[in-house]
Amino acid sequence: MIKPSIIILIGLSFIAVGCSSHQAQQMGIQGSSVNSYARHMSNSQLCETYLGERATNQTRVSLAAEWKYRKLSHAYCSEQENEWYLTKFTKWLINEKTPEPK
């Protein structure tokens, strides 16, 4: 017989995969601070820290410089934030390149 703790763990895994970055942040799953240089952050980390949704140890100036260098926009960040993790994983599996910010 399957233990209840395993069933709960599997259920939570399905919930985490079936949500977006924004939803995960609202549930408190993805709320840790980003402690790397702005140059080494992913686009999603840079979007979250620059827009003030996530804490970081980097200065606002370094975040702004990297934001401008990568030509990120609020629309691009919003689109990336609302993309489901399952969609991101599928794109990673098929090696699909994410479109560059406009």
N, C-alpha and C positions, 0 to 999 in steps of 0.2 A: 504494500500500500504506500502511496506517495504521501510524504509528510506535508503538513499544512505550510510549513515554512518554505518549502520548495515551490509550492503552488503560489504563494504570495510573491516570492522572488521572480518567478516566471511572469506573473501578472504585472508586476512593476516594470519589468523589462519591456513588455509589450507597450505599456503606457508611455515609457520614456522614448521608445522608437517612434511611436505614433504622435509625436508632438513637435513643435517648432522650438527654436532657440528662445524666442520670446515667451512661449508658454512654459518652458523649463525654468526660465528665470523667475517667472511669476510663482511657480510652485516651490522655488527655493533650491532647485537642483543645481543650477549653474550660477552661483552667486559669489564665488571666490574672486579675490583680486588678481590682477595680471601683473606679475613681477618680472617682466622682461623688457628689454629695450624696444622702443617703438619700431625700430627697423626689423626686429625679429618677430613681431606680432603678426598673426594672420589678419586678413581683412576683417573678419567678424570680430576679433578681439579689438582691433583698432576702432572699428565703428562703435562698439559698446563703450570703450573707455573715452573716446573723443566726445561722444554724445552724453557722457556723464551717467551712463547706466551701470557702469562697473568701476570699481576702484582700481587704482594703479599707483605705482611708486614713481612714474615718469611725470615730467613737467608738462603742462598744457602746451608749451611752445614746441617741445619735441613731438608731441602727438599731432599738433597742427601742421608742422613741417612734413611729417610723413603722410598725413591726410592729403595735403596738397600735392606731394610728390606722386602719390598713387592715383590722384585725380578721383577720389571717392566723393560720393554725394549722399545726401539724405535719402534720396529715392533708392539708390543702390543698397544702402544699409538696411532700409526698411524691407526691401525685397529679400535680402539674404537672411534677415532676422526672422521672417515669417515662413521660410522654407522648412519643410519637415525634415527631421533627421533621416527618415527612411528614404526620402528623395535624395538627400546628400549622399547616403551610403550607396544607393543604386548608381548614382553618377560616378562615384569613386570606383565601383566595381567595373563599370563599362569604360572607365578611363575618359569620361567626357570632360572636356575643359569648361570651366565656368567662364561666362562672358566677362570681359574686362569692363570696369566701370566706365560710364560715358561722361 
